[in-house]
Amino acid sequence: MVFNQLNEMIQRVQQQEKCVFSFSSLSGNDNSEALPESIPSAPGTLPHFMEEPDDAYIIKSNPIVLRCKAMPAMQIFFKCNGEWVHQNEHVSEESMDETTGLKVREVFINVTRQQVEDFHGPEDYWCQCVAWSHLGTSKSRKASVRIAYLRKNFEQDPQGKEVPIEGMIVLHCRPPEGVPAAEVEWLKNEEPIDSNLDENIDTRADHNLIIRQARLSDSGNYTCMAANIVAKRRSMSATVVVYVNGGWSSWTEWSNCNARCGRGWQKRSRTCTNPAPLNGGAFCEGMSVQKITCTSLCPVDGNWEVWSEWSVCSPECEHLRVRECIAPPPRNGGKYCEGLSQESENCTEGLLLLTWYPLFLLSDIETASDIALYSGLGAAVIAVAVLVVAVTLYRRSQSEYGVDVIDSSALTGGFQTFNFKTVRQGNSLLLNSSMQPDLTVSRTYSGPICLQDPMDKELMTESSLFNPLSDIKVKVQSSFMVSLGVTERAEYHGKAHSGTFPHGNNRAFGTIQARNKATYIQNLSSISTTSELKTTAIFGHLGGRLVVPNTGVSLLIPHGAIPEESSWEIYVAITQKESSLQPEGTDVLLGPEVTCGPSDLSVSTPFALTIPHCAEVNSEHWNIHLKKRTQQGKWEEVMSVEEETTSCYCLLDPYACHILLNSFGTYALIGEPISDCAVRQLKVAVFGCLSCNSLDYNLRVYCMDNTPCAFQEVVSDERLQGGQLLEEPKLLHFKGNTFSLQISVLDIPPFLWRIKPFTACQEVPFSRVWCSSQKPLHCAFSLERYTPATTQLSCKICVRQVKGHEQILQIQTSILENERETITFFAHDDSNFPAQMGPKAFKIPYSIRQRICATFDTPNAKGKDWQMLAQKNSINRNLSYFATQSSPSAVILDLWEARHQHDGDLDSLACALEEIGRTHSKISDITETEIEEPDFNYSRQNGL
């Protein structure tokens, strides 16, 4: 029995040795059969793996190492893709577990990139371990081996967005294909985003970035970052803009009615600040200013009714009469009647009735005689006083406005005849009352009014010119009267300014006329190229005028504005660099920024500053403001041109604003569009090169403000570049309707010229055109001729606003400079006389001006005063400003001088004075006596 057991053990050991031998011999042969899946084992524990092979990735060309560790294990071999790995490719290590005393075996193999790439199976390349022991075999898990990579291009890059505030932002990101799959991280402005720190941000949804409610701080550049074990990839940056659309504030209260009496208007306003538009948000739609008509109750001053009948004589020898202030009574704040409501006077001419006195008083005869004597003297004094007052009133009514109207021939500055006729002898108001006048012969003086003639010297030495000349009547000798055949006008006419535009031209600067139509024509070379647009001169008590040449900017210093025996160096300049005044919203800088000084000079009468503008004047579409820069560099509003104020005065003409001011400084005009119909006038001009040596030729199109200084700047720049004006500039009405501007070249001659691709039409956004402060808009077009033999260019330039105005400029020019016809333009001759001092600076002669002021400054019940003078000169608003001046007529004439500095239209002033004279004569015919009527008619027939 023992023998049998021993024999079984020997056979079992032999069998195991045979199996091991067989395994060893097979493993050394590449063509050997597969190893058995299991080896007969004795009862006990099978090998268990302490470490199994893990999934691995081959990076670039570096092989990976798979390892296996099992206990107890006699042998461990790797099996990859169903085939045994050769024994020589294994690296084995043996050790002893100190705790159990069992044998521990660890095996390593290398897997190369080539092995993985050569495998073409239905699944990934895989390997597993098989471990043997005396008790049997065990298998490990399968470990896959893959080649790691990461593509360069993202399958979807995030796209930039413009999102309103509190809107949702979703940025999509699909990372590049890769093994293993790439991890995604978001960056904002190159800083990682941690969604755990901000509940408003979520980055977990399929690699996308979600911002639930956009905030202003969420604006920025966002980048999607993808990374795996191979590389990192960055997506294109996506710009996110969180914008805020503008919102209107509440309406202000309605302003007071601008008219103190009668029909006017009142307004209310709101601002686009609730909130203000940010980051390109839309500006508020609608009007910022609303106007409605209003009617103010006119104050009615009280007036006395007629006196009542005298009462019965009282015992005190007096009787009374009364009157009431009810014809009409004062209403709406009108003044109460001035004077007494009752009068009393003696009813017995100073003699008391004896019946009223006691009998004992009759004994005192001497006392009664004295009373009678004194009463008689008092009555005589009163009678004389009444007579003197009556005569004075009569003379005043006859002598009022002795200078009815002014001779228009004197106003033109020519050598005209003035007829001064003495009306009455011995009048106390005559300047030389001691002289015995000849009532039959008129005294006639001839001489230039711009100089003091002998009569002027006599007037100035004998009496003040501000006093009404009651005994001199001068009738208007105007073109209107000539047309009626009433009088003959002198043959000599005032000389117009050379180089000025024809009367009635729609613009007073830079307008191109037909070639060779005028004597005073300048080429582009005559335009100043100085870097500083400034004019300076020294002025004294006589005043004068400063003009910045070819810019439309001028400064008028009236006579007497500067104190006597003092002089000042006064300047006026235009800011050429970018203006420091930055309009808000859709507000527009309508003209140049003008500085006049010195700032510490104070004047006694307002000076006139003229600033050109580019707005199409319409109070329903524009709200235009005058602003001034403070010493701290900030801008503050002085007034709106529609306001009623006594601090300054703005008169808005179609192309310029004339401002009456008392302080020097820096001023600018700002336009606030009230509706989409507000028009900004642009001047369109085309320039080309003077010479062309190559086949290329450039056309430069400018869209500039329709102001002289803007045109001056463009011409100066083009002259430095060797440019030439190719066609007459045209006017474009650019509306504030948010539509863009298109500029295109049309009708290029085929086979002779071609325009370079993508340059035939250029579109400019609305904001670029509308909100540009001072720099002109410039577009260039590149043309190319096919051969040098082509010397003529003919084409059209179309400038149009989408859904707006359009202008076509016809270009016909020669490429060769010696064949080119020079395009000329009219210009003022103010460049020759930028500063004029004294009487020559004014269109109205000084002596005539003084007579006008003396005539119209005095209030008159018939309406012939400075208010009528203002009305006849188209000054119908803010008359309260002139009422505060010491001489309203003088300020009105200063304003006239500023408005007519180029045309010198004295005929219009003379006609206005003639109309006033005719109006006054109709009233005077009713009140004057019949004795004066022949003198008046005689004067009119003789041209007085």
DOTORBA-236207 format. One record per residue (C-alpha): x, y, z. Coordinates in steps of 0.2 Angstrom, whole numbers, plus 5000, padded with zeros to 4 digits. Layout:
XYZ...
END
This chain:
500050005000501450125004502250074988500750124978500650294986502550324982502350264964500850394961501950534968503350484957502250484942501450654946503150734948503750654932502250714923502450894930504250894925503750834908502550974906503751104911505051024899503751024886503351214889505151264889505551174873503951244865504251424871505951424863505251374846504251504836503251374827502751284843500951244847500051354859500351324878498951234887497751344895498051254912499151134920498551004931498851064948498850994965497451044978497851214985497851404980498051454962499251604958498451774961498951934953499652074964499852194949498952174932499352264916498552434914497852514898499252624890499552754876501052764865501552944864502452984848503752844845504152804863503752614867502652574883503052454896501752324902502052234919501252094928501552024946500851864953501151754969501451604969502051594951503351484943503151564926502251714919502051754901501151884891499851844878499451984865498051984853497851794856499651754853501051714865502451834867504151764864505151714879506551824874505451984875505051954893506052024908505751924924506151964942505951844956505751874975505151794991503651855001504351875018502651855026502051695017503751625011502951604993503851644977503351814969503751834950503652004941503752014922503952164910503752174891503952324879502552364866503152474851502152594840502652484825501852334834500252424837500152504819500452334811498952254820497352264810496052184821494252214825494752294842496152384850497852304852497752204869498952104881498651994896499651894908499551704911500451644928500851464932501151374949501251204956499351214959498751284942498651444931497851614932497451744919497551934921496352074914496652124896497552294894497252394878498752484870498252634859499352764850498952934858498653094847497753264846497253344830497653524827496053604822494453614833492953544826492053694831492753864837491853974849491054124840490954304846489354374852488554544856487254514870486154634879486454654898485554504908485454404892486054224891487754194883488154014875489853984868490053824859491653724858492053554850493853504854494953424841494853234839496153144850496652984860496352994874494953124873495453304876495053394892494253564889494653724899493953894896495054054897494454234899495654364894497054224896496454184914495654014918493854014922493353924938491453884937491453834955491854004960490454084950488754014950488254114935489454024924489353834919490653744909490053564911488853554897489653464883491253574883490153734881490253894891488553954897488354124906486554124912486354314915487654424906488454564916489554714910491054624918490754474907491354564891493054504885493954384874493554194877494654054872494353864873495853764878495953574874497353464881497753274883499353184886500053224869499753414867498753564871497753664858496953834858495453884849495154054840494754194853492854244853492454424858490954444869490254614871488854644883488054804878486754914886485354994875484955174880483455224889482555384891482555474907480855554913480255714904480755874913479355994917478756104903479756264902478856434904478156504888479556594879478456734874478056854887476556914877475556824864475956664855477556574859478156394863478756294878479756144878480255994889481755874887482355714892484055624890484655454885485355414902484255294909485355194906486555284895487055174879488655074882489754964872488855004856487154994863485755074853485355254856483655294862482355314848481255464847481355644851482455714865481455884865479655914863478856084859477056144860476356304857475756414871474956584873475356704887474156834893474857004888474957134902473857274900474357434907472957544915472457704907471457854914469657884908469258064904469058184918467358214925466458374925467058504938466058504954465058654961466158784968466358744987466358875001468258865000468158934982468758764975467958644964468458464960468558334946468958154947469458014935469657824937470957704930469757594920470057644902470657504902470957444920472657354923472657174919473857024919475157114929475057284919475557444927474257554937473957724930475257854934474658024941473258094952471558024952470758194957471158374954470558534963470758714958470158884962468458924955468359114957470159154950470759204967469359314972468259264986466359294986465959425000464359335004465359195011466259295024465659375040465259555040466559605053467959545040467359675027468059815038469859755034469959825016471859815015471859635019470559595006471559694993473159594996472259434994471559484977473259544972474159384976472759274968472859374952474759344951474559164954473259144941474459234928475859124932474858964929474159034913475959074907476558894912475158814903475558914887477358864888476958684890475758694875477058774864478358654869477258504866476858574849478658604844479158424850477758354839478358444824480258424827480158244833481358134822482058274813483158144804481658054796482757934787484557924781485157944763485557774756486857854744487857904760487757724766488557654751490057754755490157844738490258024734488458084736487558244738486758284755485458424756485258494773483758624773483458734787481658724792481258854805482159014810482659034828482358854834483258824850483758644844484758704829486558674830487058844824485558944829486459114828486559094809485159164799484559034787483959064770482258984768482258974749483958904746484558734751486358714758487158574748488858494753489758364742491058244749491458064753490458014769491757894774492858054778492258204789491558334778491458514784489658494789490158344799491558444808490258574812489058454819490358364830490958524837489358614840488258474847488258294851487758174837486758074848485458214850483958204837484258334823482558404823482858534810483658434797482558324785483558194774482558084763483057914756483757914739483657734735483557614720481757584725481357774723482357774706481257644700479757754703480557894694480458004710482258054710483958034701485357934709487157994708488157904694489557844705489157684714490057614729491457494724491057314729492357204736493457124724493356934724491756914733490356804726488956874716487456934727486156794730487456654728486956514740488656514748489956644753491556534751492456414739491056394726491656344710491056444695491156414676492956444670493556624666491856704672492656824684494156934686494456894704494856704703496156614713496956444710497256314724498956384726498256544734497556454749498556474764499556324771499956394787499856274802499056404813497456494808497556644818497456834815498056974827498057164827498057304839496457394841495957554850494457664854493957664835493757474834493857374819493757194811494757034812494556904799495356734798495656724779494556594769493756524784492156624787492756664805492756854809492756964824491957144824492557264838491257414838491757594839491957634858492057464864493857494870494057644882494957794875496857814876497057624877497457494865497457304865498157164855496657064850496756894841495556764834496056584830495356424825495856264833496556144820496955994831495555874837494255974847494255944865492355964864491655784862489755784859488655664867487555534859487055604841487555784845488555864831489955994831489256104818490756224815492556264820493156284838493556474839494556564851494656754853495556854866496356914877495256844890495656984902494957124891493257194895492257284883490957424886489857364871489657194864490757134851490157014836490956844833490456754817490656564816490156464801489056314803488456164792486756134798485156164788484356284799482656224805482056244823480956094821482355984817483856054827484156124844485756224842486856274857488256394860489556324872491156404880492656324887493156364904494856394911494856224918494656154900492856094903491356154891489856234898488256294889488056474886486356474878485256394865484956504850483056494853483156554871482756724877484156794887485056964890486756884893487156864874486356854857486456724844485756764826485756604815485956634797485856494784487756474784488456564799487956614817488256794822488556804841488556964852489656934867490457034881491856914886493256834876493556654876493356484866491656454858490856314848489156274841488356104845486856044836485655924844484555834831482755834837482155724823482755614809482455754796483955854804485155884789486955914790487655994775489155914767490255984753490855844741492455874731493555764720495455784719496755704708498655714705499455854695500555734686500555544683502155454677501455284680499955184673499055214690497955364694497155404711495455494713495155564731493455604736493155714751491555734761491755884773490656004783489956144772491056274781492456374773493756314786493356134782493656164763495156274767495956124777495656004763496356114749497856144760498255964762497955924744499156064739500455984749500155824741500155894724498355874721497155974710495256004711494455904696492655964697491556094705491156044723489356004726488156014741487555854749486055854762486555714774485055674785485155604803484155444798485555324803485755264785487555254778488455344764488955264748490355324736490555244719491455274703490355254687490555244668492455204668492955204649493155024644494754964635495555124641495455124660495054994673494755014692495554894704494554754711493454784726493654974725492255034714491055064728491455104746490155124760490455224775489455194791488255334797489155364813490755394804489955524794488755604806489855614822491555654814492055814823493255904811494255784801493455774783492955604777494155544763493955394751495255344738494955254721496355174712496255174693497455104680497555144662498055004649499355104640500355264642499555334627497855364636497955544642496155584646494955524660493155534660492055464673490655494686490755504705489155454714488955504732487355464740486555424756485455264757483655324757484255504755485055634744486255604730487555704720488455654704490055734699490655724681492555704680493455764664495255784666496955764657498255654664499655764657499955924667500356034652498655994644497656014660496356144661496456234678494956224689494756384698493656444712493056604719493756664736493556824746494856954746494956954765496556864764497257034758496457124773496357004788496357154800495557324797495557464810494557614812493157684800493757584785493257424794491357474794490157484779489057614787489957784789490257844806489258004805487757914797487857784810487757914824486257994816485357834815485657794833485057974838483457944828482957774833483657754851482257874858480657784861479157844851477357814852477157804834478257654834479757734825481057674836482457534837481157394838480557444821482357454815482657274821481157214813481557284796483257204798482457024801482857034820481156974827481656874843482456904860482257094858482457104877484357094874484457254865483257344877484657314890485957404880486357584882486157614863485057474856485157544838487057544839487057354844485857314830486957404817488457304824487457144821487057214803488957244800489357064805488056994794488457094779490357104780490657024763489157094753489057264761487257264756486857444760485457454748484457344759484757444774484257604765482657524759482257474777482557654783481457714768480057594773480157664791480057844784478557804773477657724788478057874799477557994785475857914784475557944803476358114803475158174789473758154801474458254815475558384806474858554803474458614785475858734786477158594786476358494772477158604758478858594765478758404766478158384748479458514742480858404750480158244742480058324725481858384726482558214731482758254750
END
